[in-house]
Amino acid sequence: MSADKKTEAFYERLREQLEGDTQWPSPYLYKFIVPASNEKIAEIEAIFDGSNAEINTRDSSKGTYTSVSIKVTMASPDAVIEKYLQVSEVEGVISL
């Protein structure tokens, strides 16, 4: 199975899960790991700009990575997935 097919399958399962157990709009918690770089963190923050997102960051013990947690109210499962797809364009980001 190609990476694109695995990605499609992941997002389809996520959409089904979010539709099944959540009333929308609803708060959603995103978690990402990025290489320690203010530039990368700023790119992620820009994706959520204007959405009243609560953004928290924490550096790893060695300072090589930063975890980014973003709590924001989303309108629908498709809106949640759209943000994941936008963040996936930022080089080096791992979605949790």
C-alpha positions as CSV (number, residue, x, y, z in Angstrom):
1,M,0.0,0.0,0.0
2,S,1.5,3.4,-1.0
3,A,2.0,6.2,1.5
4,D,-0.9,8.2,-0.2
5,K,-3.3,5.2,0.2
6,K,-2.2,4.8,3.9
7,T,-2.8,8.5,4.5
8,E,-6.2,8.4,2.8
9,A,-7.2,5.4,4.9
10,F,-6.0,7.1,8.1
11,Y,-8.0,10.2,7.4
12,E,-11.1,8.2,6.5
13,R,-10.9,6.3,9.8
14,L,-10.4,9.5,11.7
15,R,-13.4,11.1,9.9
16,E,-15.6,8.2,10.8
17,Q,-14.4,8.2,14.4
18,L,-15.0,11.9,14.8
19,E,-18.4,11.7,13.2
20,G,-19.4,8.8,15.4
21,D,-18.5,10.1,18.8
22,T,-18.5,13.9,18.7
23,Q,-21.1,16.6,18.5
24,W,-19.9,19.5,16.2
25,P,-18.7,22.2,16.6
26,S,-16.4,20.8,19.3
27,P,-13.0,21.5,20.9
28,Y,-10.2,19.4,19.4
29,L,-6.7,18.9,20.6
30,Y,-3.9,18.7,18.0
31,K,-0.5,17.4,19.0
32,F,2.6,17.8,16.8
33,I,6.3,17.2,17.3
34,V,8.6,19.5,15.3
35,P,12.4,19.9,15.1
36,A,13.3,22.7,17.6
37,S,12.9,25.7,15.3
38,N,11.0,28.9,15.9
39,E,10.4,29.1,12.2
40,K,8.6,25.7,12.1
41,I,6.5,26.6,15.2
42,A,5.6,29.9,13.6
43,E,4.5,28.1,10.4
44,I,2.1,25.9,12.5
45,E,0.8,28.8,14.5
46,A,0.1,30.7,11.3
47,I,-2.2,27.8,10.1
48,F,-4.3,28.3,13.2
49,D,-4.1,32.1,13.2
50,G,-7.5,33.8,13.8
51,S,-9.1,30.6,15.2
52,N,-8.9,31.5,18.9
53,A,-6.6,28.5,19.3
54,E,-4.8,27.8,22.6
55,I,-1.2,26.9,21.7
56,N,1.3,25.4,24.1
57,T,4.9,24.4,23.3
58,R,7.3,22.3,25.3
59,D,11.0,21.6,24.4
60,S,12.3,18.1,24.6
61,S,14.9,17.3,27.3
62,K,17.8,17.6,24.9
63,G,16.2,20.6,23.1
64,T,16.2,19.0,19.7
65,Y,12.4,18.8,19.4
66,T,9.5,20.8,20.5
67,S,6.0,19.5,21.1
68,V,3.2,21.7,20.0
69,S,-0.3,21.2,21.5
70,I,-3.2,23.2,20.0
71,K,-6.7,23.3,21.4
72,V,-9.2,24.9,19.2
73,T,-12.9,24.6,18.5
74,M,-13.5,23.0,15.1
75,A,-16.7,23.1,13.0
76,S,-16.6,19.5,11.7
77,P,-14.5,16.4,11.1
78,D,-13.6,17.7,7.7
79,A,-12.3,21.0,9.3
80,V,-10.1,18.9,11.6
81,I,-8.7,16.9,8.8
82,E,-8.1,20.0,6.7
83,K,-5.8,21.5,9.4
84,Y,-3.9,18.2,9.6
85,L,-3.3,18.3,5.9
86,Q,-2.2,21.9,6.1
87,V,0.3,21.2,8.9
88,S,1.6,18.1,7.0
89,E,3.0,20.6,4.5
90,V,5.4,21.9,7.1
91,E,8.7,20.0,6.7
92,G,9.7,17.7,9.6
93,V,6.4,17.8,11.5
94,I,5.1,14.6,13.1
95,S,1.4,14.5,13.9
96,L,0.4,12.5,17.0
